[in-house]
Amino acid sequence: MQLYADIRHDARVDGLSIRELARKHGVHRRTVRQALAAAEPPPRKKPVRTAPRLDPYKPAIDEMLTYDLTAPRKQRRILARLCDEHGATDLSYSTVRDYVRVRRAQIDLEAGRRVEAMVPQDHAPGAEAEVDFGEVYVIIDGVKTKRHMFVYRLSHSGKAIHRVYPTGGQEAFVEGHIEAFHALGGIPTRHIRYDNLTSAVVQVIHGGNRLRDENERWVLFRSHYGFDAFYCQPGIDGAHEKGGVEGEVGWFRRNHLTPMPEVATLDELNDKIRAWEVDDNTRRITGHANTIGQDHHAELPHLAPLPADDFDPGLILHPRVDRSALITVRMVKYSVPAHLIGQRVRVSLRASCVVVFEGRTIVATHPRLGTRGVTRVELDHYLEVLRHKPGAFPGSTALAQARAAGAFTAAHDAFWAAARKTSGDVAGTQALIDVLLLHRSLPSEVVIAGITSALSVGAIIPDVVAVESRRHATHHTPTTLAATVRGGTVVNLPPRRPTDPHQVIAQLPEDTRPLPTVTAYDELLRRRQPNPAPDHHHTPTGTP
């Protein structure tokens, strides 16, 4: 462009001839004539690239592409067939790819096939949302584990909720919706877009456009919260119909879950995700004038309100309790209180936990385990049994899991050891179980403080632990048995017969209080006037 401008300038100002202009600018006279004829250079012609090695195989490729019009998408192999059927070992992948890309589109048009075209969409505030699941890998307690991430995204603002669950079943599907509705402050008024996932769709009714045979529990859930479902086309053809959440899954996984997060539990991971979602409020999506947080704040008044009562997201089951006080839920065993042995209980199987009911009362809650064949027990469920069978306590699975979880602390171990040394294995274990029963009515830290206070003065008695625990719970400050109470000192009463001849038995302090007296009551008797004795010889008036 600049060359043409210089040539036209010299011809106009200096009046140079075509020969002189060509010599001055070092170009052919034909170029000078073109510059004088038009200010804009003519477009350059792109050379036509040929593929002499491919030319003999083009008819065979066209035949394969015509045949592939009716073949499944994942069973179209061009280069491999050329090598196998025609011996085309000298062709490169890129050469065949470039030719197939052009010819496939041409053959599709010649066959009258529909060409997909995308139409940009505008989403009204509070009208639509999209839902999808994505697989993620996390390191839980040092083990690399595959988990399922539920993603719910409002189409207008792009505000999204992400939750990681051990399963991708209907329990996680429903629980994710409930948490998203509460976190985002309402429900879309038009519809929510979904794949044809089995948690919602039993069968796709072909030939009926968007008609689906839906899961009954899913229909009940939609009816409870009052929203409609929009199901995308089956397979890859429907992926673009909820492209917002499809992109959100990948973006969140790349930006927050890479490298793999290391956590102790899924609850810890979901707490981190909630913090990341708050940080994402300042992000601006391409094509949006405002941030995600600003658009979501403006969208809130347009969302439908939540119902007064929440929907129970758990799948209801009724397993029977076996002789080990265990129930089996999805090939995993969970413990329940021992008094339920032989009965059927109601279980709410949720995405992240298992809740066990006796009637309307919750009697057990366990985190949901994703590995089949494992067992999870709580020590508290077996205390009544162990009270009568103390010999089973040291080797019990419940004790081992309580130690691993940190529920059975060093303070409990110290009390157990001291109780066995003082009272023997059987009585000492029973004393420990009595202390463990205090956890049902008092916080754990309070009971541990009571144990510490009792051990500090050698009072290895459950009643003393109970008194000190309740005192600690009342005053919210650690106390010891040596504390002064009502002018006296609390001491450990000596047993009737010491079990250890070398044991130092605490002596009762001298009681300086005066002996009780009933003198005040005698004074009351002296002040009372005696009644006159009745006269049996007196005849009442009017009696003959």
Protein Blocks (a to p, Z undefined) as FASTA:
>chain_A
ZZmmmmmmmmmmnopafklmmmmnopafklmmmmmmpmbdcdddddddddfklmmmmmmm
mmmmmmmmmgcfklccfklmmmmmnopakbcfklmmmmmmmmmmmmmmmnopacdddddd
dddehkbccdddddddddeehiacdddddddddfklopacddddfbfcfklmmmmmmmmm
mmnopacfkbccddfdfklmmbdcehiljaccddfklmmmmmmnopadddddehjllmmm
mmmlmmmmmmmmmmmmcccdddfbfklmmmmmmmmmmmmmmpccehiabdfklmmmmmmm
mpccddfbdcdfbdcddddddfkopaceehiacdddfklgoiacdddddfkbccddehja
cfbdcdddfbghiacddfklmmmmmmmmmmlmmmpmklmmmmmnomacfklmmmmmmmmm
mnojklmmmmmmmmmmmmmmpcfklmmmmmmmmmmnopacfklmmmmmmmmmmnopacdf
kbceehiacdddddfbdfblkbccddddddfbdcddfklmmmmmmmpccdddddfkbcce
hiZZ
